[in-house]
Amino acid sequence: MFERLRAGLRKTREKLAAGLNAILSIGRDLDDALLDELEELLYTADLGATGTEIIEKARTAYRQRALKTSDQVYDFLKQEVRERLGARAEVRLAEKAPTVILVVGVNGSGKTTSIAKLARFFARRGQKVVIGAADTFRAAAVEQLAIWAERVGASLVKGKAQGDPAAVAFDAAETALAEGADVLLVDTAGRLHTHETLMRELTKISSVLGKRIAGAPHEVILVLDATTGQNALVQAEKFKAAVPVSALFLAKLDGSAKGGAAVAIRDRVGLPVKFVGVGEKADDIEEFDPQAFAESLFAG
């Protein structure tokens, strides 16, 4: 996993590494000016307010003489990132199959492709997957899911265009039970509308699923586009306010120099990142390992 994640973080790492090497040059004294430069660097890597907090902590350590030289700063930063990313969190599985996962996110976030990657992830484990195309307002998304489902060997359940998303969710649950599926992935409308409308729609879907499958949905995964940096943080905060999101999928991590946003999102929103997308293929998905991420972010 380390090599794939390291490759996915190449753009972010190169940006950080170049900046760190320039700032933490050999022989340079640790002082407030150096810390100011580090704060700016972390901000441009999209750590945002989290980066500012990390540097404020470094300032305190410097003034208390716990941090004495520029050579110590590198390890300090890596340790801070590790701590803010928290412990590794695996996907929640139902005690009795199928495990039901609702997938939410705005249009353009990579949600449809991320669902395909999740389907492939579970299929690689030898699990049978059903996909419910409950975003009935986007015909293109349903067509794309149909193609992906065939590629990864999953069953697809879809409804009428502009139809009731909850009805599709119900049919998908029926299919998952009938086929003895291990995992049911349910796509949802890729727009935020108002909090009230979104909440009503997802509450209805959740209710239908819960009546048919005990404890469903067992996980609500929000897909965020890593290339949007701090905008992804704003989306995460809005969705969390409207929907009972339980985990994050950080998509397009390979296409961005803003991988530091993963640290900020985890720190500010308080939701675990459980998956990352590190390429365009269905196999380009990794379970999120905070320690590996921190190592990859700062690896030379």
PyMOL commands that set and color helices and strands:
alter all, ss='L'
color gray80, all
select helices_A, chain A and resi 2-8+10-23+32-44+48-63+70-85+111-124+139-152+165-178+195-212+226-228+230-242+253-255+261-269+290-298
alter helices_A, ss='H'
color red, helices_A
select strands_A, chain A and resi 99-104+129-133+155-158+183-187+219-225+247-251+273-277+285-287
alter strands_A, ss='S'
color yellow, strands_A
deselect
rebuild
show_as cartoon
